[in-house]
Amino acid sequence: MHNYKQLDGIVSDDTSAAHCSSHESMTSTPPATSLPSTSESCSDVPPNDPRVERTRAAVIEAAVELLMVDGPSAVTHANVASSANVSRTTAYKHWPTRADLLRSTIEAIGKTTPPVTSLTGEVRADLELLFRHVIDDLEDDQRAPLLAIMMERALHDPTVTAVRDDLISEFEPIFQTIIMSAVETGDIRRDINMDLAVASIIGSFLFIRFMSPREFDAATAGRILDDFVSVNRPR
């Protein structure tokens, strides 16, 4: 028989934690061997049990708090499990790597790329849709410093680098779709360089937010996007 401890609607399988404790690392590095699923050898809780979703939600809530307060370096399996009052085995089961955990945490605070199906075909409107979450973050006094920390940590922390590259790999095809559609409609010049194009937009955002005495807000971002479209029209 398994002994389940319920904490504010969260199920912790004490027997599972005991049986799987050999898989837990004293650091945030995941075990070399895959962890047994709690729906298999280490637990009888079905994966669609509402308690599992509550556990996942509690872990992500704890991870978001750690990310916002202490930055990406604080988002480890050990820290998150401790904050959420679950075992590290539970954290590893749902997020086998720290990159998985950090990615889910970032997505939980709205950092997702809009799907191509949401594009309108109008270059200015689609650029604003794509950059909306970046603009919102830079306007926010708590999230803007976090964005700066994430950029700095990506230079030194391989996990943050991997998550950054993963997010960029989703962002770039949507940006390219927007630009190529605008090229076909005659709104953007055909010889535009994609890498320099996205750098000119984001670089302008970051310069004004972090290196200029001017205030960064949605209106400023809108003018940057307007200028981008205007400068890159066919001549």
Number of C-alpha atoms within 10 A of each C-alpha: 6 12 12 15 12 11 12 10 13 22 21 20 23 17 15 22 20 12 15 19 13 11 18 22 16 11 11 18 15 22 17 9 7 11 20 17 19 21 13 11 12 19 20 14 18 12 13 9 10 14 17 20 14 15 23 18 15 21 26 25 18 20 28 23 17 20 22 17 13 13 17 24 15 18 25 24 30 21 17 27 22 15 16 20 18 22 21 24 30 26 25 27 15 17 18 18 19 20 20 15 23 25 20 17 23 18 15 15 14 10 16 14 19 17 11 14 6 10 17 12 14 14 22 19 13 21 21 17 16 21 18 16 17 18 24 14 17 24 17 13 9 12 18 19 17 20 18 13 15 19 14 13 17 17 10 10 13 12 19 22 18 15 20 16 13 13 17 12 11 14 17 15 12 19 20 15 16 22 26 19 16 20 19 11 13 12 19 22 19 15 9 15 10 14 10 11 16 15 12 14 17 17 13 15 21 18 13 17 19 15 9 10 9 11 12 19 16 15 11 16 24 15 11 17 23 14 12 18 19 13 12 16 15 14 6
